[in-house]
């Protein structure tokens, strides 16, 4: 059995955004004991260490991850597709923007605003001529807080695995998760 080091415990606690006090309360120990363990000043009893690890495990199971929220069916267009086809897809799916994928890899995004800003009739032009930057990408393990921060600046977040797109999350998905 591998026992976690004081640094391992501290890294897990901070990754879960727990304070020493909240971890102590969940584990049924004192905050100063958590501080001393993390500082390497004291070696806890095995039963105390088990309580701390179980509290961390419980906190981790409550964390919502990208893989829990994502839609694995990603409606997208390719950079070589005609803008008119992209507009038709947006209208058919009732989306205001779509990711642009090339061989499953995000390379841009196209929105109704991009098409309008292009000015002239661009229906027959390739999407690559009017598309904007790609939505940001995260792994399935990204937390809902990380995704929420990205959605303050972008309309969607792409979920990738090994560079390939496996899902998408929008503001509506976060709102549905909260309610």
ZAMARGU-4260 file (C-alpha; in steps of 0.2 Angstrom, whole numbers, plus 5000, padded with zeros to 4 digits):
<rodrens>
0) 5000/5000/5000 | 5007/5017/4995 | 5005/5030/5008 | 5003/5048/5002 | 5016/5060/5006
5) 5013/5077/5015 | 5015/5085/4998 | 5003/5073/4990 | 4990/5077/5003 | 4992/5096/5001
10) 4992/5095/4982 | 4976/5085/4982 | 4968/5097/4995 | 4972/5112/4985 | 4967/5104/4968
15) 4950/5101/4976 | 4950/5119/4982 | 4948/5114/5000 | 4954/5124/5015 | 4964/5115/5028
20) 4949/5119/5040 | 4936/5111/5028 | 4947/5096/5026 | 4950/5094/5045 | 4931/5096/5048
25) 4927/5082/5035 | 4940/5071/5042 | 4936/5074/5060 | 4953/5081/5065 | 4959/5098/5069
30) 4965/5111/5057 | 4982/5113/5065 | 4985/5094/5063 | 4982/5095/5045 | 4994/5110/5044
35) 5007/5100/5054 | 5005/5085/5043 | 5006/5095/5027 | 5021/5103/5033 | 5030/5087/5037
40) 5031/5091/5056 | 5021/5076/5062 | 5018/5058/5055 | 4999/5054/5058 | 4993/5038/5064
45) 4987/5026/5050 | 4969/5028/5056 | 4970/5047/5055 | 4978/5046/5038 | 4964/5035/5032
50) 4951/5048/5038 | 4960/5062/5029 | 4962/5051/5012 | 4943/5046/5014 | 4938/5064/5016
55) 4948/5069/5000 | 4941/5054/4991 | 4923/5060/4996 | 4927/5078/4991 | 4934/5072/4974
60) 4918/5062/4970 | 4908/5077/4972 | 4918/5087/4959 | 4909/5088/4942 | 4920/5085/4928
65) 4919/5090/4909 | 4916/5071/4905 | 4900/5072/4916 | 4893/5087/4907 | 4899/5086/4889
70) 4888/5081/4874 | 4898/5068/4865 | 4888/5071/4848 | 4897/5087/4841 | 4888/5095/4827
75) 4902/5103/4817 | 4908/5109/4800 | 4924/5107/4791 | 4935/5121/4785 | 4932/5116/4766
80) 4913/5116/4768 | 4903/5130/4760 | 4897/5144/4772 | 4880/5141/4765 | 4880/5123/4771
85) 4886/5129/4788 | 4872/5141/4789 | 4860/5128/4785 | 4867/5117/4798 | 4866/5131/4811
90) 4848/5134/4806 | 4843/5115/4806 | 4851/5113/4823 | 4845/5130/4831 | 4863/5134/4835
95) 4871/5152/4833 | 4888/5145/4831 | 4897/5129/4827 | 4915/5122/4829 | 4925/5119/4814
100) 4934/5103/4814 | 4947/5095/4802 | 4949/5077/4805 | 4942/5078/4822 | 4954/5092/4828
105) 4947/5109/4832 | 4953/5122/4820 | 4941/5136/4822 | 4922/5141/4824 | 4909/5149/4814
110) 4895/5159/4820 | 4880/5169/4812 | 4890/5185/4817 | 4905/5179/4807 | 4894/5176/4791
115) 4885/5193/4793 | 4902/5202/4796 | 4909/5194/4780 | 4897/5206/4771 | 4895/5200/4753
120) 4886/5184/4749 | 4898/5171/4755 | 4887/5156/4753 | 4899/5147/4741 | 4915/5152/4750
125) 4924/5139/4761 | 4920/5141/4780 | 4939/5144/4782 | 4937/5161/4774 | 4925/5168/4787
130) 4928/5157/4803 | 4935/5164/4819 | 4947/5156/4832 | 4943/5139/4839 | 4934/5137/4855
135) 4946/5132/4869 | 4950/5114/4873 | 4950/5105/4889 | 4952/5086/4894 | 4937/5076/4901
140) 4945/5079/4919 | 4943/5098/4918 | 4932/5104/4933 | 4916/5113/4930 | 4924/5129/4938
145) 4938/5128/4925 | 4925/5127/4911 | 4914/5141/4919 | 4929/5152/4918 | 4932/5149/4900
150) 4914/5151/4896 | 4915/5169/4902 | 4925/5173/4887 | 4920/5159/4874 | 4903/5152/4868
155) 4908/5134/4870 | 4922/5123/4876 | 4928/5108/4866 | 4933/5092/4875 | 4947/5083/4868
160) 4957/5067/4870 | 4973/5065/4862 | 4970/5080/4851 | 4954/5073/4844 | 4937/5081/4849
165) 4926/5070/4860 | 4913/5082/4866 | 4907/5100/4868 | 4900/5110/4883 | 4891/5127/4881
170) 4884/5139/4894 | 4867/5131/4893 | 4875/5114/4899 | 4882/5123/4914 | 4865/5132/4918
175) 4856/5115/4917 | 4869/5107/4929 | 4866/5121/4942 | 4847/5120/4941
</rodrens>
